[in-house]
Amino acid sequence: MRVLAAVVLLLLAACTPSTPAVRLKMLASTELADLGPVLAELKKATGVELAVEHRGTVEAGRSLAGFDLAWLSTTRFLRLRGAEPELASSVMTSPVVLGVKRGSRAVLGERPTWADVADRAALGQFRYGMADPRVSGGGMAALIGVATAAAGTGAPLRPEDVSCDRLQGFLAGRAFDVPDPVGEFVRRSDVDGLVAHESELLSLNASGRLAEPLEIVYPRDGIVLSDYPLMLVDPAHRASYDRVVEWLRSPVAQQMIADRTWRRPVEPSVTRNEKLRADLGTALYFPDSSEVIDRLLLFHDRAGDGRQVVFVLDYSTSMAGARLAGLREAFASLNGFDRFYVGETVTIIRFAGTVLEERSITVRGREDLDALLAVVASEDLRDNTAIWSALERALQLAKGETAVVLMTDGENNAGPSVDEFLRVGRGEVPVFPIRFGEASTAELDRVAQASGGRLVEAGAKSLLEAVREIRGCR
């Protein structure tokens, strides 16, 4: 009997982990739901069971209260709040890139930039889906990529670098941004591509849920890389955390992660699938200011159809020559990306002593941009300058979210005076006057201030800069 009891005890000891079983609460990014099999092996190997709650990275970054560990795509959102845990160890990486249908790839080109993607989206040539940037790190990474490309500083975005017009073109092509962009993409046939982590796109391709696999596009001006750090939230569980990290970074676990989740292992000795060896190019800087994130979300939420910009352009005879040439040159650059975009209504009013022409076009494609250029190309110049009556007409045409750009080089010498014009409240639509030549600075500034706009002095890029400032940014 004693011998039998000893054998039973030996068998029980052999089946029991050398370390005590532990159950920890962990908050994880939504896309890490695919790690279930890996976590099951983790429990067998270490005795640590992770009870996981999934949230979007941006949402999860607002609070880790009540959790022992956290496993998010990045610590950056926590860092902006000054809430980053002291211990964090990267386990794997995955860049935010684009998955594009084969038939739509030619529209973007072989190795497009984020600016190219935004340009095609602005013209209605590329429709895509993405995760909601208010909750998802992947969705936010897309906005950071476009805004960084537009800023062109080669440095982390500052609040002043984030202009809402620079996101409008990109967001004009957005078919959806939802918590489950992969599932939504599979359900729809009217979308050309998907912005997501490389791992999500490769997993989708391997799942058999698509008629044909997506082509993975790595924007050549840079990507936002998620490094998936495991974080210790409750210091009381340091010993268990160390066991978990040690196992997850072991070659066996790293190989399992690469094979099952399509994420890039941090252990260099692990064999990678050919699809995980693609060159990522440059990693974009992540913003170091929460104000940048707030501005990106503000402009994201304001994007969409129904916006209008009205250009009130002086075609009096004094504009002949270099001034009119400068106006046309500026207009020639106002197409796509951070300028005119699909869904925006653009109105042009040409005036001299009276309104000479008015044309409103809701942009749906390149042909609409050409039509706008044709209006500006007019050689019809007349005597006199009725600034305030033309501006009054612009305000009559304003509907919804509207801003007005007034470009003139002369003194008002026809129609109502500025005092008569301002006799009625003018705060509902912002006016951005661009002053050329002898135009009265005092009068134009009075109108700008009364309306909530700003006076802009003429220069090589004045019209373009004014348009960038007013593009839905009230």
C-alpha positions as CSV (number, residue, x, y, z in Angstrom):
1,M,0.0,0.0,0.0
2,R,2.8,2.4,0.9
3,V,4.5,1.6,-2.5
4,L,1.2,2.4,-4.3
5,A,0.7,5.7,-2.5
6,A,4.3,6.7,-3.3
7,V,3.7,6.0,-7.0
8,V,0.5,8.1,-7.0
9,L,2.3,11.0,-5.4
10,L,5.1,10.8,-8.0
11,L,2.6,10.8,-10.8
12,L,0.7,13.8,-9.4
13,A,4.0,15.6,-9.0
14,A,4.9,14.9,-12.6
15,C,1.6,16.3,-13.8
16,T,1.8,19.5,-11.7
17,P,3.7,22.6,-13.0
18,S,6.8,23.4,-11.0
19,T,5.3,26.9,-10.4
20,P,1.9,27.6,-8.9
21,A,-1.0,28.2,-11.1
22,V,-2.0,31.8,-11.4
23,R,-5.0,33.6,-13.1
24,L,-4.4,37.2,-14.2
25,K,-6.8,39.7,-15.7
26,M,-5.4,41.2,-18.9
27,L,-6.6,44.0,-21.2
28,A,-5.7,43.4,-24.8
29,S,-6.1,45.1,-28.2
30,T,-9.1,43.8,-30.2
31,E,-7.0,42.3,-33.0
32,L,-5.3,40.0,-30.4
33,A,-8.3,37.8,-30.2
34,D,-6.5,35.5,-32.5
35,L,-3.9,34.6,-29.8
36,G,-6.3,32.2,-28.1
37,P,-4.3,29.0,-29.0
38,V,-1.0,30.7,-28.0
39,L,-2.4,31.7,-24.6
40,A,-3.6,28.1,-24.1
41,E,0.0,26.9,-24.7
42,L,1.3,29.6,-22.4
43,K,-0.9,28.3,-19.6
44,K,0.4,24.7,-20.1
45,A,4.0,25.9,-20.1
46,T,3.9,28.4,-17.2
47,G,0.8,27.8,-15.2
48,V,-0.3,31.4,-15.8
49,E,-3.8,31.7,-17.2
50,L,-4.7,35.0,-18.8
51,A,-8.4,36.1,-18.6
52,V,-8.6,38.5,-21.5
53,E,-10.8,41.4,-22.1
54,H,-10.5,43.0,-25.6
55,R,-10.8,46.7,-26.5
56,G,-9.5,48.9,-29.2
57,T,-6.0,50.3,-28.5
58,V,-7.1,53.9,-28.3
59,E,-10.0,53.1,-26.0
60,A,-7.9,50.8,-23.9
61,G,-5.2,53.5,-23.5
62,R,-7.6,55.7,-21.6
63,S,-7.5,53.4,-18.5
64,L,-5.9,50.2,-17.3
65,A,-7.6,50.2,-14.0
66,G,-8.7,46.8,-12.7
67,F,-6.3,44.8,-14.8
68,D,-3.1,42.9,-13.8
69,L,-1.5,43.0,-17.3
70,A,-2.1,44.8,-20.6
71,W,-1.2,43.8,-24.1
72,L,-1.8,46.5,-26.5
73,S,-0.5,47.3,-30.0
74,T,1.5,50.2,-28.5
75,T,2.1,52.1,-25.2
76,R,2.1,55.4,-27.1
77,F,-1.5,56.4,-26.1
78,L,-0.7,55.7,-22.5
79,R,2.5,57.6,-22.7
80,L,0.6,60.7,-23.9
81,R,-1.4,60.5,-20.7
82,G,1.6,59.9,-18.5
83,A,0.2,56.5,-17.6
84,E,2.6,54.1,-19.2
85,P,3.5,51.2,-16.9
86,E,7.1,50.9,-15.8
87,L,7.5,47.4,-17.2
88,A,6.7,46.7,-20.9
89,S,8.3,44.2,-23.2
90,S,7.7,44.1,-27.0
91,V,6.7,40.6,-28.1
92,M,6.0,41.0,-31.8
93,T,5.4,43.7,-34.4
94,S,3.1,44.5,-37.3
95,P,2.9,47.6,-39.5
96,V,-0.3,49.4,-40.5
97,V,-0.6,49.1,-44.3
98,L,-3.1,48.7,-47.1
99,G,-4.7,45.6,-48.6
100,V,-5.9,46.4,-52.1
101,K,-7.9,44.4,-54.6
102,R,-5.9,43.4,-57.6
103,G,-8.2,45.3,-60.0
104,S,-7.7,48.5,-58.0
105,R,-3.9,48.3,-57.5
106,A,-3.1,50.1,-60.8
107,V,-5.0,53.1,-59.5
108,L,-2.5,53.6,-56.7
109,G,0.7,52.7,-58.5
110,E,3.5,50.2,-57.6
111,R,4.6,51.8,-54.4
112,P,2.3,54.7,-53.6
113,T,2.7,57.2,-50.7
114,W,0.0,58.1,-48.2
115,A,-0.4,61.3,-50.2
116,D,-1.0,59.2,-53.4
117,V,-3.7,57.2,-51.6
118,A,-5.4,60.4,-50.4
119,D,-5.2,61.9,-53.8
120,R,-7.0,58.9,-55.4
121,A,-9.5,58.8,-52.6
122,A,-10.2,62.5,-53.0
123,L,-11.1,62.0,-56.7
124,G,-13.4,59.0,-56.0
125,Q,-10.9,56.6,-57.6
126,F,-10.2,54.6,-54.4
127,R,-12.7,53.5,-51.8
128,Y,-11.5,51.8,-48.6
129,G,-12.5,50.6,-45.2
130,M,-10.6,51.2,-41.9
131,A,-11.0,50.8,-38.2
132,D,-12.6,53.5,-36.2
133,P,-9.7,55.8,-35.1
134,R,-11.6,56.8,-31.9
135,V,-11.1,53.3,-30.5
136,S,-8.6,51.6,-32.7
137,G,-4.8,52.0,-33.0
138,G,-4.9,50.9,-36.6
139,G,-7.5,53.5,-37.6
140,M,-5.5,56.2,-35.8
141,A,-2.3,55.1,-37.5
142,A,-3.9,55.7,-40.9
143,L,-4.7,59.3,-40.0
144,I,-1.2,59.8,-38.7
145,G,0.3,58.5,-41.9
146,V,-1.8,60.8,-44.1
147,A,-1.3,63.9,-41.9
148,T,2.5,63.2,-41.6
149,A,2.8,62.9,-45.4
150,A,0.9,66.1,-45.9
151,A,3.0,68.0,-43.4
152,G,6.2,67.0,-45.0
153,T,8.3,68.0,-42.0
154,G,10.1,64.7,-41.5
155,A,9.4,65.1,-37.8
156,P,6.6,64.1,-35.3
157,L,3.4,65.9,-36.0
158,R,2.8,69.1,-34.1
159,P,-0.7,70.5,-33.5
160,E,-0.1,73.2,-36.1
161,D,0.9,70.6,-38.7
162,V,-2.5,69.0,-38.5
163,S,-4.8,70.9,-40.9
164,C,-8.2,69.3,-41.5
165,D,-8.1,70.0,-45.2
166,R,-5.1,67.6,-45.4
167,L,-7.3,64.8,-44.2
168,Q,-10.4,65.6,-46.3
169,G,-9.2,64.1,-49.5
170,F,-8.3,60.8,-47.8
171,L,-11.5,60.6,-45.8
172,A,-13.6,61.3,-48.9
173,G,-12.8,57.8,-50.0
174,R,-13.7,56.2,-46.7
175,A,-16.5,53.6,-47.2
176,F,-16.6,52.7,-43.5
177,D,-14.7,52.9,-40.2
178,V,-16.1,50.4,-37.8
179,P,-14.8,48.3,-34.9
180,D,-14.6,45.2,-37.1
181,P,-13.2,46.4,-40.5
182,V,-12.1,43.0,-41.7
183,G,-15.6,41.5,-41.2
184,E,-17.2,44.5,-42.9
185,F,-14.9,44.3,-45.8
186,V,-15.7,40.7,-46.4
187,R,-19.4,41.5,-46.4
188,R,-19.1,44.3,-49.0
189,S,-18.3,44.3,-52.7
190,D,-18.1,48.0,-53.3
191,V,-14.8,48.6,-51.5
192,D,-11.4,48.7,-53.2
193,G,-9.2,48.1,-50.2
194,L,-8.7,48.0,-46.5
195,V,-6.3,49.9,-44.1
196,A,-5.3,47.5,-41.3
197,H,-2.3,45.8,-39.7
198,E,-0.3,43.6,-42.0
199,S,-1.1,40.6,-39.7
200,E,-4.9,41.2,-40.2
201,L,-4.6,41.4,-43.9
202,L,-2.4,38.3,-44.3
203,S,-4.7,36.4,-42.0
204,L,-7.6,37.4,-44.1
205,N,-5.9,36.3,-47.3
206,A,-5.1,32.9,-45.7
207,S,-8.7,32.5,-44.3
208,G,-10.3,31.6,-47.7
209,R,-13.0,34.2,-47.1
210,L,-12.0,36.3,-50.2
211,A,-12.5,35.4,-53.8
212,E,-8.9,36.5,-54.4
213,P,-6.3,37.7,-51.9
214,L,-5.6,41.3,-51.3
215,E,-2.3,42.8,-52.5
216,I,-0.3,44.3,-49.6
217,V,0.8,47.9,-50.2
218,Y,3.5,49.4,-48.0
219,P,3.4,53.2,-48.5
220,R,6.9,54.3,-49.4
221,D,6.8,57.5,-47.3
222,G,6.5,55.4,-44.1
223,I,4.4,53.3,-41.9
224,V,3.3,53.3,-38.2
225,L,4.6,50.2,-36.6
226,S,2.8,48.4,-33.7
227,D,5.3,46.7,-31.4
228,Y,2.7,44.9,-29.1
229,P,4.3,45.3,-25.7
230,L,3.1,43.2,-22.8
231,M,2.8,45.5,-19.8
232,L,2.8,44.9,-16.1
233,V,0.0,46.9,-14.6
234,D,-0.1,45.5,-11.0
235,P,3.5,45.2,-9.6
236,A,2.3,42.5,-7.2
237,H,2.4,40.1,-10.1
238,R,5.9,40.8,-11.2
239,A,7.0,37.2,-10.9
240,S,4.2,35.9,-13.0
241,Y,4.8,38.7,-15.6
242,D,8.4,37.7,-15.9
243,R,7.5,34.0,-16.5
244,V,5.0,35.1,-19.2
245,V,7.4,37.4,-21.0
246,E,10.2,34.8,-20.9
247,W,8.0,32.2,-22.5
248,L,6.4,34.5,-25.1
249,R,9.9,35.6,-26.3
250,S,11.2,32.1,-26.4
251,P,11.9,30.7,-29.9
252,V,9.1,28.1,-29.6
253,A,6.5,30.8,-28.7
254,Q,7.8,33.3,-31.2
255,Q,7.5,30.7,-34.0
256,M,4.0,29.9,-32.9
257,I,3.0,33.6,-33.0
258,A,4.5,34.0,-36.5
259,D,2.9,30.9,-37.9
260,R,-0.6,31.4,-36.3
261,T,-1.1,35.2,-36.2
262,W,1.1,36.5,-39.1
263,R,2.8,38.9,-36.8
264,R,6.6,39.5,-37.1
265,P,8.5,37.9,-34.2
266,V,11.1,40.0,-32.2
267,E,13.3,36.9,-31.9
268,P,15.7,37.1,-34.9
269,S,16.4,33.4,-35.0
270,V,12.8,32.5,-35.8
271,T,12.0,31.4,-39.4
272,R,9.7,33.8,-41.1
273,N,7.2,33.2,-43.8
274,E,8.3,35.0,-47.0
275,K,5.3,37.3,-46.7
276,L,6.7,38.5,-43.3
277,R,10.0,39.5,-44.9
278,A,8.7,42.4,-47.0
279,D,10.7,45.6,-46.6
280,L,8.7,48.0,-44.4
281,G,10.7,51.1,-45.4
282,T,10.7,54.0,-42.9
283,A,8.8,54.0,-39.6
284,L,6.8,57.3,-39.1
285,Y,7.2,59.2,-35.9
286,F,4.3,58.9,-33.5
287,P,3.0,62.3,-32.2
288,D,4.3,63.3,-28.8
289,S,1.3,65.5,-28.0
290,S,-2.2,64.5,-27.1
291,E,-3.4,67.7,-28.8
292,V,-2.3,66.2,-32.1
293,I,-4.5,63.1,-31.5
294,D,-7.4,65.3,-30.5
295,R,-7.1,67.4,-33.7
296,L,-6.9,64.3,-35.9
297,L,-10.1,63.0,-34.3
298,L,-11.8,66.4,-34.5
299,F,-11.1,66.6,-38.3
300,H,-12.0,62.9,-38.8
301,D,-15.4,63.5,-37.2
302,R,-16.1,66.6,-39.3
303,A,-15.2,65.0,-42.6
304,G,-17.8,64.1,-45.2
305,D,-20.1,65.3,-47.9
306,G,-22.1,68.5,-47.6
307,R,-19.3,71.0,-47.2
308,Q,-19.0,74.1,-49.5
309,V,-16.4,76.7,-50.3
310,V,-17.2,79.8,-52.3
311,F,-14.6,81.7,-54.2
312,V,-15.4,85.4,-54.9
313,L,-12.9,86.4,-57.6
314,D,-12.2,89.9,-58.8
315,Y,-12.2,90.0,-62.7
316,S,-12.0,93.8,-63.0
317,T,-9.6,95.1,-65.6
318,S,-7.0,95.9,-63.0
319,M,-6.5,92.2,-62.5
320,A,-5.2,91.8,-66.0
321,G,-1.7,90.4,-66.3
322,A,0.4,89.0,-63.5
323,R,-2.4,89.1,-60.8
324,L,-4.8,87.0,-62.9
325,A,-2.1,84.7,-63.9
326,G,-1.2,84.1,-60.2
327,L,-4.9,83.4,-59.4
328,R,-5.1,80.8,-62.2
329,E,-1.8,79.2,-61.2
330,A,-3.1,78.8,-57.6
331,F,-6.3,77.3,-58.9
332,A,-4.5,74.8,-61.1
333,S,-2.9,73.3,-57.9
334,L,-6.3,73.0,-56.1
335,N,-7.1,69.4,-56.9
336,G,-7.2,66.3,-54.9
337,F,-5.5,65.3,-51.7
338,D,-5.6,68.4,-49.4
339,R,-7.7,70.6,-51.7
340,F,-10.9,69.9,-53.6
341,Y,-12.3,66.4,-52.9
342,V,-15.2,64.2,-53.8
343,G,-18.4,65.4,-52.1
344,E,-17.4,69.0,-51.7
345,T,-19.4,71.7,-53.4
346,V,-17.2,74.5,-54.9
347,T,-18.8,77.7,-56.0
348,I,-17.0,80.4,-58.1
349,I,-18.3,83.9,-58.4
350,R,-16.5,86.1,-60.9
351,F,-17.3,89.8,-60.4
352,A,-16.3,93.3,-61.6
353,G,-18.9,96.1,-61.4
354,T,-21.5,93.4,-61.1
355,V,-21.5,89.6,-60.8
356,L,-20.2,88.3,-64.2
357,E,-20.6,84.6,-63.6
358,E,-21.4,82.1,-60.9
359,R,-20.9,78.3,-61.1
360,S,-21.5,75.6,-58.4
361,I,-20.1,72.1,-58.9
362,T,-20.2,69.2,-56.5
363,V,-16.9,67.4,-57.1
364,R,-17.3,63.8,-58.2
365,G,-14.3,63.3,-60.3
366,R,-11.5,64.8,-62.4
367,E,-13.9,66.2,-65.0
368,D,-15.5,68.5,-62.3
369,L,-12.1,69.9,-61.5
370,D,-11.5,70.6,-65.1
371,A,-14.8,72.4,-65.3
372,L,-13.7,74.7,-62.4
373,L,-10.5,75.5,-64.1
374,A,-12.5,76.4,-67.2
375,V,-14.4,79.0,-65.2
376,V,-11.2,80.6,-63.9
377,A,-9.7,80.6,-67.3
378,S,-12.2,83.2,-68.5
379,E,-10.8,86.3,-70.2
380,D,-13.9,88.3,-69.5
381,L,-12.6,91.4,-67.5
382,R,-14.8,94.4,-66.9
383,D,-14.5,97.9,-65.4
384,N,-15.4,98.8,-61.8
385,T,-15.2,96.7,-58.6
386,A,-18.4,95.9,-56.6
387,I,-16.8,93.9,-53.8
388,W,-19.6,93.9,-51.3
389,S,-22.5,93.2,-53.6
390,A,-20.5,90.1,-54.9
391,L,-19.8,89.0,-51.4
392,E,-23.4,89.5,-50.5
393,R,-24.3,87.1,-53.4
394,A,-21.8,84.6,-52.0
395,L,-23.5,84.6,-48.6
396,Q,-26.8,84.0,-50.2
397,L,-25.5,80.9,-51.9
398,A,-23.9,79.5,-48.7
399,K,-25.5,76.3,-47.4
400,G,-24.5,74.3,-44.4
401,E,-20.8,74.2,-43.5
402,T,-19.5,76.9,-45.8
403,A,-16.6,79.3,-46.0
404,V,-15.8,82.1,-48.4
405,V,-12.6,83.2,-50.1
406,L,-12.6,86.7,-51.4
407,M,-9.8,87.7,-53.8
408,T,-9.6,91.3,-54.9
409,D,-7.0,93.9,-55.8
410,G,-9.1,97.1,-55.9
411,E,-11.1,99.6,-53.9
412,N,-14.9,99.1,-53.8
413,N,-16.3,101.7,-56.3
414,A,-19.8,100.2,-57.1
415,G,-22.7,98.8,-55.2
416,P,-23.0,99.1,-51.4
417,S,-20.3,100.3,-49.1
418,V,-18.6,98.2,-46.5
419,D,-20.7,100.0,-43.8
420,E,-23.9,99.1,-45.6
421,F,-22.7,95.5,-46.0
422,L,-21.8,95.1,-42.3
423,R,-25.1,96.6,-41.1
424,V,-26.5,93.1,-41.1
425,G,-24.8,90.5,-38.8
426,R,-22.1,88.6,-40.6
427,G,-20.9,86.0,-38.2
428,E,-22.6,82.9,-39.7
429,V,-20.1,82.3,-42.6
430,P,-16.3,83.0,-42.3
431,V,-14.8,85.2,-45.0
432,F,-11.1,85.0,-45.9
433,P,-10.2,88.0,-48.0
434,I,-6.9,87.8,-50.0
435,R,-5.6,91.3,-50.6
436,F,-3.9,92.2,-53.9
437,G,-2.7,95.6,-55.0
438,E,-4.6,98.6,-53.6
439,A,-7.4,96.9,-51.9
440,S,-8.3,98.5,-48.6
441,T,-6.7,96.5,-45.8
442,A,-8.9,98.2,-43.2
443,E,-12.2,97.3,-44.9
444,L,-11.2,93.7,-45.8
445,D,-10.0,93.1,-42.2
446,R,-13.3,94.5,-40.8
447,V,-15.2,92.0,-42.8
448,A,-12.9,89.1,-41.9
449,Q,-13.1,89.9,-38.2
450,A,-16.9,90.3,-38.3
451,S,-17.3,86.9,-39.9
452,G,-14.8,84.9,-38.0
453,G,-12.4,84.7,-40.9
454,R,-8.9,86.1,-41.4
455,L,-7.3,88.6,-43.8
456,V,-4.5,87.1,-46.0
457,E,-1.9,89.1,-47.8
458,A,-1.4,88.2,-51.4
459,G,1.6,86.1,-52.2
460,A,2.7,83.2,-54.4
461,K,0.6,80.7,-52.4
462,S,-1.9,82.9,-50.7
463,L,-5.0,81.3,-52.3
464,L,-3.8,77.8,-51.7
465,E,-2.9,78.6,-48.0
466,A,-6.3,80.3,-47.5
467,V,-8.1,77.2,-48.9
468,R,-6.1,74.9,-46.6
469,E,-7.0,77.0,-43.6
470,I,-10.7,77.1,-44.3
471,R,-11.4,73.6,-45.5
472,G,-14.1,72.6,-43.1
473,C,-12.0,73.8,-40.1
474,R,-14.4,76.0,-38.2
